Amino acid sequence: MARPKVPLLSRERIRDAALSLIDRDGLAELSMRKLAAELGVQAASLYTHYPTKDAVLDDIGGVLMARVDASAFDQGWRAGITHWAHSYRAALVRHPNFVAYLAAGPGTRDENLRIADAVHGGLVAAGWPPRDATMIGAATRYLVMGATMGSFSRGFVDDVQVYRDRYPHLEQAHLLRAKADEIDSESFELALSAFLDGLQLRFDIIEKERARRRQSRSANPRSDRE
């Protein structure tokens, strides 16, 4: 029996081709017709595996989010956030064109909700009030997504004259592209470290207030019964 000229379609092959197309051309350029052309098949062939383009995108999102690890909160909230943020960035940084789709929110995707549940539960167990835990989860997500949607350093060109003549404080900007990965990575670490330090100050205030309340109740035991 002769082998087919076009490899058989699978959800994995369709999904990988869609992500490659998005990486290359951008999220707005994805369509079932273009995806079919990328795979060398008719668009109708795709619908056997995915009923809509959104179903393809949702599956890609699930695969990427499955790579995110939020399991380190048993080592403390700082370690938990640090590990989660690094894992989160690593899962997304190679696909900046897809981040905008994920930024819409977790929706009902199991992988997103699994992570949100682990993060919120880990923060509350570590002593954060539920409202603060919600805001910390959201803020970390903003930080990671902002750090993966595009490269700051690659936004500059190599021509020294573009900046030197009109923008004296950017006279070294033409050198940024050559060190883009290093600058982007270290900038993320700087932002994450500053964020964690700020949270530590907030957490210390919360803990001091709790200690004050415990001391007050201990000194006035009748107030708890009244």
C-alpha positions in Angstrom: 0.0 0.0 0.0 1.4 3.4 -1.1 2.3 5.8 1.7 0.2 9.0 1.7 2.0 12.0 0.1 0.8 14.3 3.0 1.4 13.0 6.6 -1.8 12.2 8.4 -3.3 15.0 10.4 -3.4 14.9 14.2 -4.4 17.4 16.8 -0.8 17.7 17.8 0.4 18.4 14.3 -2.3 21.0 13.7 -1.6 22.7 17.0 2.1 22.8 16.4 1.6 24.2 12.9 -0.8 26.9 14.2 1.7 28.0 16.9 4.5 28.1 14.4 2.3 30.3 12.1 1.5 32.6 15.1 5.1 32.8 16.1 6.1 33.8 12.5 3.2 36.0 11.4 1.3 37.0 14.5 -2.0 36.0 16.2 -4.2 38.1 13.9 -2.9 36.2 10.8 -4.1 32.8 11.9 -7.1 31.4 10.1 -8.2 27.9 9.3 -7.6 28.5 5.6 -4.0 29.7 6.3 -3.4 26.9 8.7 -4.6 24.3 6.2 -2.3 25.8 3.6 0.6 25.6 6.1 -0.1 21.9 6.5 -0.7 21.2 2.8 -4.3 20.1 3.2 -7.8 21.5 2.6 -9.4 23.5 5.4 -12.2 21.0 5.7 -9.7 18.4 6.9 -9.0 20.5 10.0 -12.6 20.5 11.2 -12.5 16.8 11.9 -10.0 17.6 14.7 -11.0 21.2 15.7 -14.5 22.6 15.1 -13.2 26.2 15.2 -10.1 28.4 15.2 -10.8 29.2 18.8 -10.7 25.5 19.7 -7.2 25.4 18.2 -6.1 28.4 20.2 -7.6 27.1 23.4 -5.7 23.8 22.9 -2.5 25.7 22.4 -3.1 27.7 25.5 -3.7 24.5 27.5 -0.5 22.9 26.3 1.6 26.0 27.1 0.0 26.4 30.5 0.6 22.8 31.3 4.3 23.6 31.3 3.9 26.1 34.2 4.8 24.8 37.6 3.2 26.3 40.7 4.2 23.5 43.2 6.9 25.3 45.2 4.6 27.1 47.7 5.4 24.5 50.3 8.8 26.1 50.5 7.3 29.5 51.5 5.4 32.2 49.6 8.5 33.9 48.2 9.9 30.7 46.9 6.5 29.7 45.5 6.1 33.0 43.6 9.7 32.9 42.4 9.4 29.4 41.0 6.0 30.0 39.5 7.0 33.2 37.8 10.2 31.7 36.3 8.3 28.7 35.1 5.5 30.9 33.7 8.0 33.1 31.8 9.9 30.1 30.4 6.6 28.7 29.0 5.7 31.9 27.3 8.8 33.7 26.3 9.4 31.8 23.1 5.9 32.6 21.9 5.3 36.4 22.5 2.7 36.6 19.7 0.5 34.2 21.6 0.6 35.9 25.0 -2.2 38.3 24.0 -4.6 35.4 23.7 -3.7 34.1 27.2 -4.0 37.6 28.7 -7.7 37.5 28.2 -8.0 35.4 31.3 -8.1 31.8 32.5 -11.8 31.2 31.4 -12.7 27.6 32.0 -9.4 26.1 30.8 -8.4 23.4 33.3 -4.7 24.1 33.3 -5.1 27.8 34.0 -7.6 27.1 36.8 -5.3 24.4 38.3 -2.5 26.9 38.5 -4.7 29.7 39.9 -6.0 27.3 42.6 -2.4 26.2 43.5 -1.2 29.8 43.7 -4.1 31.1 45.7 -4.1 28.1 48.1 -0.4 28.4 48.6 -0.5 32.1 49.4 -3.4 31.8 51.8 -1.7 28.8 53.5 1.4 30.9 53.9 -0.6 33.6 55.8 -1.8 36.0 53.1 -5.4 37.2 53.4 -7.5 35.9 50.6 -8.0 39.3 49.0 -4.3 39.9 49.0 -3.6 36.5 47.6 -6.0 37.2 44.7 -4.2 40.5 44.0 -0.7 38.9 44.2 -1.7 36.2 41.8 -3.0 38.8 39.3 0.0 41.1 39.8 2.5 38.3 39.2 0.6 37.4 36.1 0.8 41.0 34.8 4.5 41.0 35.5 5.2 37.8 33.6 3.0 38.6 30.7 4.5 42.1 30.4 7.9 40.5 30.3 7.0 38.0 27.5 4.8 40.0 25.1 7.9 41.6 23.4 11.5 42.4 23.8 12.4 45.9 25.0 16.0 45.6 23.7 15.0 44.3 20.2 12.9 47.4 19.7 16.1 49.4 19.0 18.0 49.4 15.7 21.7 49.0 15.3 22.4 52.4 13.7 24.1 54.7 16.2 23.1 57.8 14.3 19.4 57.1 14.8 19.7 58.0 18.5 22.9 59.8 19.1 22.0 63.0 17.2 18.5 63.5 18.6 18.4 61.6 21.9 21.7 62.2 23.8 20.7 59.9 26.7 20.2 57.0 24.3 23.6 57.2 22.7 24.3 53.5 23.6 20.8 52.3 22.5 22.2 50.9 19.3 24.1 48.3 21.3 21.0 46.8 23.0 19.9 44.4 20.4 23.2 42.5 20.6 22.5 41.8 24.3 18.7 41.5 24.1 18.4 38.1 25.8 20.6 39.1 28.7 18.9 42.5 29.2 15.4 41.1 29.0 16.2 38.3 31.4 17.9 40.5 33.9 15.2 43.1 33.7 12.6 40.5 34.5 14.7 39.4 37.5 15.0 43.0 38.7 11.2 43.6 38.4 10.5 40.3 40.2 12.9 41.0 43.0 11.5 44.5 43.6 8.0 43.1 43.6 8.9 40.4 46.1 10.7 42.9 48.4 7.6 45.1 48.3 5.4 42.2 49.2 7.7 41.3 52.0 7.1 44.7 53.6 3.4 44.3 53.2 3.5 40.8 54.7 5.5 42.0 57.7 2.8 44.7 58.4 0.1 42.1 58.2 2.0 39.8 60.6 2.6 42.6 63.0 -1.1 43.5 63.0 -2.0 39.9 63.7 0.4 39.8 66.6 -1.0 43.0 68.0 -4.5 41.6 67.8 -3.5 38.3 69.5 -1.7 40.3 72.3 -4.8 42.5 72.7 -7.1 39.5 73.0 -4.7 37.8 75.5 -4.7 41.0 77.6 -8.5 41.3 77.5 -9.9 37.8 77.4 -13.4 39.0 78.4 -13.7 41.0 75.1 -13.7 37.7 73.2 -16.8 36.5 75.2 -18.7 39.7 75.1 
